[in-house]
């Protein structure tokens, strides 16, 4: 019987659901944690598809510099920033301020 391939989007969503309120992580950190061969791009594809899923806090996933690169996939151009700011995250020029303090690393925080 052939081995069933994992659904990478579901694995990404499992990780994203664990990001605490007021914290954020990067596409690359999730990819690294999951050992995804196609890396951050695959996580980005998953996040683009996640906006219809109310239990996946896609607004908490940004690029490696803390830039809100996925903002154009939200219902309005400012929705991602507004969601982060409502959780206490400071944004300046489409970038998380003090990203190193807000950054949540699944490698050290999870054991999925």
N, C-alpha and C positions, 0 to 999 in steps of 0.2 A: 504494500500500500504506500503510495507516495506521501512524503512528509508535507503537511500543510504549511504554506508560507504564512508568516505573520503579517497581519495588516498593520503596516507601519503608521498609518494615520491614527489608528486606535492606540498604538503604543505612545505616539506623540501626545495624544489627548490625555492619556493616563498621567503622563508627567505634568502637563500643563495644569491639570486639575489640582495638582499638589502645590502649585506656587501660592504661597501665602498672600493675603491681602497686603498691599503696600510694598510688595517686592516685585522684581522683574528678573527675567533671565533672557538669554540670547538663543537664537536659532542654533548656533554652533554648539552651545553648551548642552542643549537637548540632544542634538545629533551625536555628540561625543558620548554622552551618557548611554544612549541606546545602541551605540556602535553602528550607526547607519552609514553604509558605504557611500551613499550619494550626499551625505552630509546636510549642511544647513539649508541647502536648496530644497531638499525633500521636506524638511520641517516647515519651511516657508510655504510650500504647496499645501501642506496639511493645515496650516494656519489660515490660508486663503479660503479653504473649504470649511473652516470651523465656525464661521460667523452665524450660521443657522443653528448652531448648537448652543443653547443657553447655558449649559453647565461647563463650557470650556472658556476660561477667561483669556481669550486670545490677546487682549490688550496688554497683558503682562509679558509678552514675548516681543523682543526688539532685536536690533542688530548688535554686533559685538561692542559697538561704541555707545550703546544706549539710545541710538536714533530710532525714532518712531517710523521706521521704513514701511510698515504695514498699514499705516493710517489710511491710505486711499482705498483699502478694502472694507472699511467700516461704513455704516449708514450715512455718516456725514464726515467731512474732512477733519473735524475736530473731536469726533466721538472717542477716539482712542486716548487722546490727551485728557479729555474730560473724565473718562473712566479712571485713568491713573491718578489724576489730581483729586478725584473724590476719595481716593484711598490714601491721600497724603503724600503722593509722589510729586516732587517739584519738576516741572518741565520748562525748559528755556530753549527757544529756537528749534523746536521739534526734537529735543534731546533731553534725556533724563539727567537732571542735575545730580552730581555726586553719585554717578552710576555704580561706582565701586562699593558704596555703602548700601545701595538698594539691591545690588546683584544677588540673586539666589542661585546657587550652584547645585544642580541635581546630583552631581557626582558625590558631594559631601553631605547632602541633605536627605537623600533617598536610598532605599534598598528594595526597589521594585524588581 
